[in-house]
Amino acid sequence: MKSFDVLIIGAGITGITAASILAREKNLRVLIDEKRTHIGGNCYDCINKDGLLIHLYGPHIFHTQHKSVWDYLSQFTNWIDYIHHVKAFVDKKHISFPININTFEQLFNKTFTRNDVISYLEKEKIDLLKIENAEDMVISRMGKTIYNKFFKNYTRKQWGMDARQLAPEITARIPIRFNRDDTFFTDPYQGIPENGYTAMFKRMLDHPNIKLITGKTFQDIQKTINFKALIFTGPIDEFFNYQNGALPYRGIHFDFKTYDQEYYLPVAVVNYPNDHEYTRATEFKHMTQQKHPKTSLCYEYPADSGSDQVSPLPSYPILTPESICRYKAYQDAAHQLTDTLFMGRLGKFQYLNMDICVKQVMDELNAF
Ligand code: UDP
């Protein structure tokens, strides 16, 4: 039987960062096990049959305010200097998103100053004593007109439920700006790994203390190895055999299309709140800056994730008051275990961006 200091389940950004830190900084022997046949989790990217670099699980744009996170990953990659732009397709127009002064001008076909936007919102926004859900979060800042045009139907498609059933933090991710800044993120560090995420992850795993297994589940390998500690980045409810009931996850079906033209969309991502069954379309070349006569897009069709063959893999924890409460029961069970850490979006049942996955690992493992 092979022995390791730490077994890590899941080779997504969380598991890979954990392996890298434990192997390099703590000099521990790590086995990282991934049930899919590739590393990188949902950040995985690859070259399609036309030679175009695509993100197989939808657009991933790295952005962070944490210099420590940026510096850590920069040991393993250079970055394409990409600043993300998104348009929302509303009223048959590609409109600036997130909401800023340009959005109002494009929506209402007249000029707006900063003060015009402030007085529009003063009239439209709904004062609430308590922000209880994802709809409240938007209407209290932007009012019903903006909510109905940009958020209501997108949220229903994305989550399969009404924004009133979802936690406020979901729509709190989207800011409102009182200037003309229509870049999607404001973080000081932004970019796309120069040779892709998968290449960056391969370098992170390239260390004599790290052994990688792909295509095998935790159950497959569990009894064949010895380990002193476990880091589990899969769904926490699955780990505990659903003893407190299943936690809900949203997944996405991705439909890829290659077009025989150099560019197709005005920006990397177009959101379709009110048209089509898909939520958004991504044209990767805007992000990867690849030179190629063709272009590849992906269209996202959200669906509930499940363990059957046809359901998509879990991508997003569905945060409702009930699911958060159910997760707390799992968290309590997790606290009873020694030498076992639950990490990442699925291990912590949190809507984490990539940088926060890395940050949490750095913070928690430094105390390990
Ligand atoms: N959202 C929306 N309309 C949009 C974009 C976002 O209603 O055009 C809401 C929706 O509920 C979504 C949430 O804001 O799930 C967060 O959006 P974000 O773009 O951060 O989602 P992600 O990139 O994580 O899928």
Boltz pocket constraint, residues with backbone or C-beta under 6 A from the ligand:
constraints:
  - pocket:
      binder: B
      contacts: [[A, 88], [A, 97], [A, 150], [A, 151], [A, 152], [A, 154], [A, 155], [A, 158], [A, 170], [A, 171], [A, 173], [A, 174], [A, 271], [A, 272], [A, 273]]
      max_distance: 6.0
